[in-house]
Amino acid sequence: MPIIVKKNLLIYEFPCTERMRSMLRIENLGNRMQELSNPDFPAGFQPALRTLFELYDLLGNRADIKNELLQELDRQRLQLVKYSGQPGVSEEQLSVLVKEIARAHNSLSAVPIRLGAHVPEFEWLCSVRGRAGVPGGTCQFDIPSFYAWQKRPNHVKVANITAWLLPLIPLLEGIDLALRLLREGTEAMEFIAKKGQYEFPLEGRNVLLVRIEVETTEELVAEISANKHLIAVRFRKLDEKLKLQSIEENIDFKLSLCNF
């Protein structure tokens, strides 16, 4: 369950479909990759490579993710086009969004299915990935070439990682766009969780993503479950021993049922 922290605002998200689950996982890895490949954070190069390996494992030879994302972008574009001419809709803003989707769709369509074939160092990366799966397996004596690579200047390593990530950029940008439109296109509803618990009947609603927002200075954890009939939310506190404890107070929160 993804969690986003903004000052005193906690945002929890729960995917209701397998497609949405995959998209959130890839988004999380992409965000982590961006943080770790920062040249001012040299300790992040090994974790950055591990994250790159996870992305390749998720996206490497899976045409289904690419095709599903293309379908999702098509669906969102068609839905936006339906808003054209409706009262209160900015035609200029609508046109910008439709063109943005079209650009992402075109870039994604050009992505090869076998990503590794377009990376000259792919064989070396595979050897490093094989050793990285072994506890302590990237020692100098295990894979000397990796040890030598780590001695390169930071800007060279950043350039290498950027090049290895490049084939994945259209996929990552397409997922970011699809999720952004999904999140921004849904209006949040305000509720009170009595003693930390709340149930919301769906009544036939089709939901792709459940989004919970709560303003708090405490370490609240939102446990979300969903089926075709209802969404259940339970808030609990994380104590000093990192154990979840039930709460007795009421919790004000916002609920978004994201769908196009």
N, C-alpha and C positions, 0 to 999 in steps of 0.2 A: 504494500500500500504506500504510494508515494506521499511524502510529507514535505511541505514547503514552509519555511519559517521566514516571516517578514516582521521584524521588530517584535511587537506583542501579538502579531497575528499568526495563528497556526492554520495551515490549509492541508487537509487530508483528502486524498482522492482514492476512489475505488472503481476499478474497471468492471463493467458488466458483461463484456464479451471477450472472447479470446483474442480477437483482433486488437481491441483496445488495450488489453493486457500487454501484448507484444509491443505496441507503440509506446506505452509508458516506460517499459523496460529499456527500449532503445533510446528514448529521450533522456532517461536518467544516465545511461552510459555516455551519450553525447555530451551532456553537461559536465559529467565527471572528466571526460577527455579534455574538454576545453580548459578546465581548472588545472589539471595535472601537467599539461604541455606548456605551461607558462615558463618562459626562460628564467624568471626570477625565483622559481621554485625548483631548483635542480634535483632535489630529493624525489621529485614527482616523475622522473623519467621511467623508472622501472614500473611503478604503478600505471603510468600512462601506457606503456607497452602491454601490460596485462589487460587494461581496459580495451585497447585496440584489438587484442586477441578475442575478447568477449564479443566485441562488435562484429568481427569477422565470423565468429561462431554463429551468431544470431542471423547475420545477413549474407554471409559468404556465398553459399550456393543455393539460396532459397528464393526462387522466383516467385513463390507465393506471397511473400511479404511485399515485394515490389508491385505485383499485380493487385494485391489488396489495397495498397496505398493509392495506386492509380484509380481504382474504383472509388475509394473514399473521396479523393479530390474531385472526381467527376460528379459524384453525388452532391458534394458541397457546392460546386459551381452551378449545377442545375437548380439547386434550392435557392441560391442567391439570385439567379436570373428571374425566378418567380416573383421576387420582391420588387422588380422593376415596375415603375408606374404606380406603386401603392402610396397612399398618403403618408407623409412623414419620413419617407425613404430618400436619402441623398443619392441621386443618380451618379454624382461624381465619385462619391466614396464607394458606391456599389461597383462602378466601373473599375476603380483601382483594385478592389479585392478580386474581381473576376480575372483581371489581367495578371495579378499576382499568382492566382491559382494556375492560370494557363502557362506561365513561365515555369512554375514548379513542375507541372505535368510534363512539359517538353523536356526539361532537364532530366527528370526521372526516367522518361521513356528511353533516353540515350544510354542509361546505365547498363553495362554488360551484366549478364547473369553470373558468369564466373569472374568474380572481382580480382582474384589473385593473379590471373593471367596478365593483368595490366600493371603489376608491381614487379619491377626487375629484381628486387631483393626478396621476393616472396618465399623462395626456398630457404633463405637464411632466417626469415621471420618464422617459418614453420619449425625450423630446428630449435630456435629460442623458445617458441611456444611449447614444444615438446618437453624441454627441460624445465620450463616455468611451472609445469603441472606437477613436478616432483618437489616435495619439501626440501628447500635448500639446494635445489638442482641447478641454480645459475651461478655456482661458484666459479672461480677462475679456472680451476682444473677441469670442470665439467664442460664449459663452452668458452674457450679462450677468446674467440672472436667477439663475443658479447662483452667480455671484460675490456677488450681493446676499444670497442665502440663507445663504452661509457666514458672513456678517457678523452673522447673528442670534445671540442668546445661546445658550450651549451647551444649557441646559435646554430651549429651544424646539426646537433641532435634534434632541435626544434624543427629545422628544415626537413630532416629525414622523416620525422613523425608526421609532419604536415603533408608530405608527399604520400605517405602510406595511408593517411586518412582521406586523401583527396577523392578516391573512387566512391567513398561512402557519403560525401557531402550532399549530393542531390537527395539521397534517401533521408538523411538527417534533417535537411531543410524542409523536405516535403512533410515529414512527420511533425516538425515544429509548427509549420503553417496549419496543418489539419487540426492539431490540438489547440492552437491559439484560436482559430475560428470557432471550434467547438466550445471552448471555455467562454470566450467573449460573447458568443451568441446566446447565452443563457442567463436569465435574470434570477438572482438569488432570492430565496424566500426565508423569512425570519421565523424561528421557532424557539421554544423553551424545552429543554430536556429535563423532565422532572426526576430529581435524584440521579441525574446523569443519563437517563434513558429516554429514547423516543422511537416511535414507529410511524412510518409514513406509508399509507396504502397507495399503491400505484394506480389502481383502477384502470388498467389497460394501457397505461403509458409505456412507451418504448424508450428505454434509457440506455445510453452507451457508457456514461461516466457519472458517478456520484461524487459531488464535491462539497466538503464541509469546511466552513470558515468559523473560527472562534477566536475572539480577542481575549487574551489572558496572559498573566505574568507567571502562571503556574505551568508545570510540566503535565499538561493534559494529553491523554492518548485517546483518539477517537477510533473505536473498533466498529467497523461497518460491515454489514452483511446484506445481501440482496437476493431476491428471487423474483419471479414474474408477478408476484402478488404484493410484496411490500419491501420497504427498506428499513432496516433496524440499525440504530446508532446507540452505542454505549460509550460514555466517557468514563475514563478511569485516570487516577493519578499515578505517576511514577515516583516511588519513594527513594530514599537515599541508598537502599540496597538494590535499586533497579527492579523492584517488584511492583506489579500493578495492584493498586488498591481501589476498592469501590468508593464512591463518593455519595454524600447525602444531600448536597446542595443542588439547586437548579442551575442549569447552564444555558445561557443565551448563545445561540449559534445561527449561522446561515446555511441553507441547504440549496444546492443547485443540482438539477437533474438535467445533465447535458445531453442534448440530442439535436440533430438538424431536422 
